[in-house]
Every structure is written in C-alpha cells, then in structure tokens.
C-alpha cells in the first residue's frame, strides 16, 4: 500500500510539475509519521475520556449456564423416628438409582457505585483534561512538522541554487581553459596558464559533483518528513520570496514582549502542559478519595430449572422459580499497608513533575522566540548588504573580463572575480531563504499567530 501511494505521489508530482511548499505541507499532513503518532495519541486519549464514565454508570451483567447433572447409583442410610414404642429412631437403607437432570440457569446482576469519595468524578475530569492536552499536543506536533517541512523544503531550494551556481562557475572555468589554450597557441600566453586553467576547471567539476550529493541528501531529508520512502523524482519550485532574491519587502516585527505574550497565550506546547498539570491535580483528588467508604447498590435476578421449556422450564413464567436480591453495600478500607497514602504521595510527585515540565516549556519557548526574532532582525538587515555585494561582484567580473580582453589583465583576476561572484550569488540567495525560514521559525515559536 505504501509503495503504491509513493508511486501515485511521484506520478502526480511529475504530471503537475515541481512540488510547491503548499503541496509539501498538505502531503506531510497526511503522511508524516510524527503527526500520525500524535493523531493516534489524540484518539487514544479521547477513548480514555469516554471510558472514564464507567465509574459513575451502573454495570449490568447477564450470566447463564446450560448443561446437565449426572448422578450415579447411590446407597444411603436415613434415620427416621420409630412409630412403635418405646420412642426411638431407626435406620432405613435407601437406594437411589442413576439419573441425569438438566441444569439451566439465567440471571442478571446490577452493580452501581453511588459514592466513592468522588474518585470516579475526578477520574472523569482528569481524563477529559488529558484528552484536551492531547489535542493541544497534536497542534504542537503539527506546528513542528510544518516548520520542519518548510525548513527542509527551503534547504532543497538552497542546495539546488548552489548546484546551479557551481555549474555556472564550471562553465566559466571551461571557457577559460579554451581561452588559455588559444592564447598559448597564439604565443600570447604561457603553458602554466593552461595548466592552471585546467586545475581550476577540475576543481569546479569536483565541486559540482559534491554538491549533487548534498542536494540528494537534502531531497532525502525532505522526502522523509513528507512520509515518502524515496526522493526519486522529487523536484521543488522556489516560492515567490526567493525566486527573485532581494525583492521581498521587509516586514516590521512586533516587540519582543508582545511576541512572548503571544507565545504564552497561543503556543500549544504550553497549553498542553498546563492541561497536564490540571489533570495531575485531579489525580491527587482521585487518590484521596480512597480514604472514603464506597457505597453501592447491588441487585440480582437468578432463574433456573431442569428444563428449557415447560412449567418448570428456564423460559417459563419469570415470576416462578427465581431468586432476586437487592441490597445496599458498604466497603470501607480501614488499612491497606500504606497503599492509600502512597497513592496520594505518588500523585503529588507527578503533579510537581508536570509543573516543572510547564516551567521548562515556558523557558524553552521564550528562548526560541527570542533567538528567532534576533535571527529575523539580523537577516533582514543583511539582505540589502548581500544584494549590494552581489552587484559589486558582477561589476568586478565585468571589469576583470574587460582587462583580460584588453590584454592588461590575467586569467587569475578573472578566476578570482568569478569565485567572488559565485560566493556573492549564494550569499544573497541564502540570506533571503534563511530569512524566510527564520520567520517561519518565529511563527512556530509564537504558536502560528504571525
């Protein structure tokens, strides 16, 4: 089934063109393993919440037995009063022949706990709270997966762009090899220039091959988070903000205190841990309920007979051949070897642990938001500088070529200018991509409210 789904996805990708970020997010929402686990935990918590009502609802059991009773021949002695004087008793032997009788029984049993120190109601409350916490934990997993898809998607975009730039550099170095050979043939260059040009071109080819492997790794990482088992045929389409680097408008960031307040209010991780703390407090109340007596109601109806039908049969008049009981029950645990106290203390320890986890989560979220905002600020300021560097590198390469064409420059100058241009292209492009990813990280940090 998984292989068929993979082939279907790959055919869809090939037919519809490169994978967009929206397509990747939609695919991950359906196939990501982490989301699948979180969804299963969410469903399990919902089932536990429904099951928790069993403690306050009556339980009705139907029981029955259908069979035969076999007795072998027996010799018994009965003691009976003597009818002749003097008054005494006599023994009379009695012979019972072998026989078999039907044994048929059918009954209903009702058990209903009326009071147990509110333990059952506390269990319901804690289970429902844990179900709500599981919902928020699923939202947190969805945020994390969405960011991870975004990060890995843009990583593929970055590595693809790096491969394109390295190929351009290799093409330029190949052109310089031809030019060096031509100049040497015309006695205008040295043999050393031809060797140097070939070494430079060889290094560029090696860099292209190495970058191809890096791109394959990035695609494999993206395929993994999308729930695919292979990255074959996985092509991505750069979104608009990075398709034209340097042209995305700067967006003013809210102040850090406002972002932290939004994170405390909207981050699912914090909400989930708060709800877990509330459930832990309910567990303490539930454990303390064991100090109270348990009051219940029991009612039974049992009907039996040697036959299934007939006047004495099992399915005859329900008002005949039956035994019915109804009673109130009381159970009070006076001493259980310290089990009750240990249960309360265990619940209190778990509550302290959940509060510590909440505090840890708040600190982690605050650190993530602070760092992500600083990253966005730094990268926002760097975009313009990186674009200026790119413009200068392009002008530098043109100037180096003009000097080489005029016979006053060297291939070393062109090579150096080419490398600087490649570096400037990658820096400008990567800065824009990193800015988009940093904004996505900040959005995750505050709970998706940006």
N, C-alpha and C positions, 0 to 999 in steps of 0.2 A: 504493500500500500504506500509506504514511504517513497519507494523508488518511482512508482507511477506518479505520485504527486510531484516529485522532483522533476521528472521529465515534462510534466504538464507545465510547471513553472518555467522551465527553461524554454519550452516551445512558446509560451506566452511572451517571455522576455524577448525572444528572437523576433517574434511577429510584431510586437508593439514597439520595438526599439530599445534603447538603453533604459535601465531601471532608474526611475526618479526617486527622490527622497520620500515622497508621499507613498509611492508603491512599496518601498522598502519598509516603511513604518507599518503599512497595512499588512504586509506579509509577515512581519515579526509578530504582530498582534495575534495572528492565527497559529503560527508555527513555533514561536520561541519557547524553548524548553523551560526557562525560568518562569515565564508567565504561565505556562501550563502547570508547573508545580504550585505557584501561588494560587491559581484558579482551583486546583484540587484542594489546597488547604482551606480556601474560602468555602467550597462546597462541604467539606468535612465539618467545618465549624457551624455551618447552617444546619447540618444534620444533627450535630450535638445539641444545638439550641432547641430543635424540635423534640429530641429525645428527652430533654431535661424535664419536661412536663409530666413524665411518668410518676414522679414522686408525689404529685398532688391529685392525680386522677385515679379512680378505682381500677382494680385489676380483676378481671373476670376470667376464670379458667373452666374449661369443660373437660371432664375426665370420664373415662369409661373402661369397662373390662368385659370381654366377651369370650366365654370358654366353657369348659366342663370340669366337673369334680368327680374323680373316680375313687371309690372305696372298695377295698377287698372284703371278703367274708371275715367276720369278727365274732368272737365268743366273749360275752360279757357276763358279769355277775351283778345282779341288782339286789339290794337289801330292802325288804318291804315289811310292814307290820304284819304280825301273825294274827289271823282273825279268831283263833281259838285260844281260850285261856290256858295257862296264865299269859298275860300280855307280854310279848317279846317280839323279836324280829327274826325273820328267816331269810336265807339266801336263795335266790331263784336264778338259775342259769338262763341266759338269753342268747340266742344265735341270730346274728344279723347277716343276711346274705349279701353277696357282692352287688353293688349297684353303681350307677353313674347318674349325675344330675347336671343340668345346665346351670351355669353361673353367669348371670348377666347383670351388669351394674352401669349406671349412668348418673352423672351428677354435675352440679355447678358449684363453684366456690368463688365468693366475692371477698376481696380484701381491699380495704380503703384506709389509708393513713390520714387521720384527721388533724393531728398535731404532732410535730417532731421538733419543736423549738425553732420553727421557721427555716430549718435546714433546706428543705426542698425548695422553698421560695427563693432562698439565697442562691441555690444551685441554678435555678432558672435565670435569675438576674445575672449571675456570673457567666453563664453560657451565652446568653444574648449579648452581653458586653463583649465577650471574646469573639462572637460572630461579627460584631461591628468592627472590632480590631482587625479581624482577618480581611474584611472589606477594605479597610484603610491600608493594610499591608499589601494587598493586591494593587491598590492605587500607587503605592510606593514602588512596587516592582515594575509597574507599567511606566512610571517616570524614569526609573533607572534604565530599563530596556530601551525606551525611546531615545534617551541621551546616548546610550551605547551604540544604537543603530546610527544615530546622527554622527557620532564621532568616527565610527568605522567607515561609514559612507564617505565622509569627507577625507578620511585617510586614503581611501582608494582614489579619490579625486586628486589629492596631493601627489600621490605616487605616480599616477598616470601623467600628471603635468610634469613631474620631474623626469619621467621617461621621455616625454616629448622634447623637453629642453635639452636633454643629453643627446638625443638623436639629432637635434639641430646642431649642437656643438660638434658631433661626429661628422655631420655633413660638411660643416665649415672646415674642419681639420682635413677631411678628404680633399676638399678643394685646394687647401694649402699644400698638400702633397703634390698634386698636379702642377701647381704653380711653381713649387720649388724645383721639380724636375724640369719644367720648361725653362726656368731661369738658369739652371745649371747647364742645360743643353745649349742655351744662348750665350754661355760664358759670362752671365751676369750674376750668378750665384755660386755658392760653394757646395761641395759634396756633403759637408757637415749639415748644411741647411736641409738637404733631402733626408738625411738620417734623422735629424731632429723632428722634421715634419711627420715622418713615418712613426716614430716613437709616440709623438703626441696623438696621432690618429689611433694607434693601437691602444693607448690608454683610454681614449674616448670610447672605443668599441667595447673594451672590458667594462667600463662604467655602465654602458647601455645594457650589457648582459646581466651585470649585477643588479641593476635597477629593475630589470624584468623579473628577477626572482623576488625582489622586495615587493613589487606590485602584485605578484601571485600570492605572496603571504598576506598582503592587505585584503585581497579579494577573498582568500580563505577565511580570514577573521570575520569579514562581513557575512559570508555565507553561513558561518557558524551561528552568529547572532540572529540570522534570519531563519534558522531552523533547516537549512539545506545541508546536504552531505557532500556537496561538490561545488567548486567555484567555476566550473567549466561553463563558458558562455555568459558569465556574469559581467555585464557592462553597465556603467553608471553614467548618468547625464548630470553634469555640474549644474546646480541651481543658479538662478539669475545673479545673486550677490557675488558669486565667484566666477561666473562666466566672463565678466568684464571687471577685472580687479581695479580697485581704485575709484570706482564709480558708485559704490554703495554709500548712501548718506549716513552720517554719524547720528546716532540716537542718544539723546541725553539720558543718563542713568539716574534713577531715584537715589536719594541719600542713603548711606549705609543703615542708619537707624530704621528708616522706613522699610528697607529690604529685610532686615532682621525681624521686624514686627510681622511682615507678611509671611516670613518663613515659619515663625512660631504659630501663626494662625492657620496657614494653609498647607504646610508640609505634612504629607500623610504619615511619614515616619513618626513624627512627634505625636500626632493624633492617635496612631496605633498604640504607642507605648503609654499614653495617658489612659486609654481604654483598658489596656492590660493591667495598669495599676488599679483602676476601679474594680476590675474583675478579681484581682488579688485581695482587695479589701472585702469583697463579698465572700471570698473563700474563708476569710477569718471568721466572719459571722456564721458561716455554714459550719465550720469546725466547732465553734462554741455551742451550736445547737445540740451537740451530743451530750451536754450537761443536763438537758431537759428530758423528761419522760416522753415516751412515744405512745400516743393514744390512737387506737384504730377501731375499725368496725369489721367484723367478720360475719359472713352469712353463707351457709351451705345448704344444699338440697341434694339428697342422695336417694336414688330409687333402684331397687334390684328385684330379681325374680329368677325362677328356674327356667322360664321360657321367654322367648322374644314377644310372642303374642298370646292372646287368651286372657282370661280373667285375672290370672296371676302373672301375666307376662310383663316384660320390661316396658313395652309400649302400650300398656293398658291405661286405665284412668290414672292421671297424675296424682290424684288425691289418695290413692291406695298404695300400700307397700313402699312408703318413703320415710326418710328421716330428714328433718330440717332443723337447722340451728341458726340462731342469730345472737351475737354477743359483742359487747364492747371489750376491747383488750387494752391492757396497760403493760408497758415494758419500761423499766427504769434501770439503767445501767448504774449500779452503785459503785463498782470498782472494776477496772479493766486493766490493771497492771500499769497504769500511767499512759495508756494508749490515747485517751481523750486529750490529756494535756499535751502530749507530744504532737498530736494532730494540730492543735491550736498554735503551738510554737512553730511548727513547720510552715503553716500558712502565714504566720507573721514574718518569718525569714524570707519566704517567697515574695511577700509584699515589699519588704525592704529592697530586695533584689530588683524588682520591677521599677521601684522609684529610682534606684541607682542607674538602671538602664535608661530611664527617661532623662535623667540629668546628663548622662553620657551622650544621648542622642541630641539633646539641645545644644551641647557644646560642639558636637561634630557638625551639626547643621550650621551653627554660627560660623565655625571655621571655614566650611565650604563656601558659604555666601560671601564672607569677607575676601577669601582668596579669589573666587570667581569674579567679584566686582573689580578687584585690583587688576586681574588679568584683562578684563574688558577695557578698563581705562588705559592700561599700558599699550594694548594692541591698537586701540582707537587712535592714540597719539602716534603710533608707529606706521600706520597705513600711509599717511601723506609723505612721511620721510622715505618709506620704501619706494613709493612711486617716484619721488624726486631722484632717488638713487638709480632707478631704472632708466629714467630719462637721461641722466648723466652718462650711464653706461652705454646707452645706444649712441649718444653723441660721441663718446670716446671711441667706440668701434668704427664709426664712420670716419673720424679723424685719422685713426690708425691706418685704415684702408687707403685713404687719400694720400697719406705719407708714403705708403708702400707703392701705390701706383705712380707717385711722383719720383720714386727712386731714392727718397731720402729716409724712408723708414725701413723696418725689418719685419720679418715674419714673427719674431719674438714679441714685438709690440702688438701685432695683430692677435697673436695667441693669447697674450695677457689680457687684451681688451675683450676677446671672446669669452674667456673664463669669467671675467668680471661681469659681463653682460648675462651669462648663464646664471651666475650667483644672484645677480640683481633680479632677474626674472623669477627665480624660485623664491627669493625672499619676499618680493612684492606679492606674489600669488599666495604663498604660505601664510603671510601675515593676514590677508583677507580671510582665508579659510580658518585660521586659528581664531580670528575674531568672531566668526560665525559660531564656531564650536564653543568658544568661551561664553558667548551669550546663551547658547543652549544649556551650558552647564549652570550658569546663573539662574536661568529659568527653572531648571530642575531643583536647584538649591532652595528656591522660594516656594516650591510646590506647583510650578506651572502657571503662575499668575502674571508673568510678564508678557 
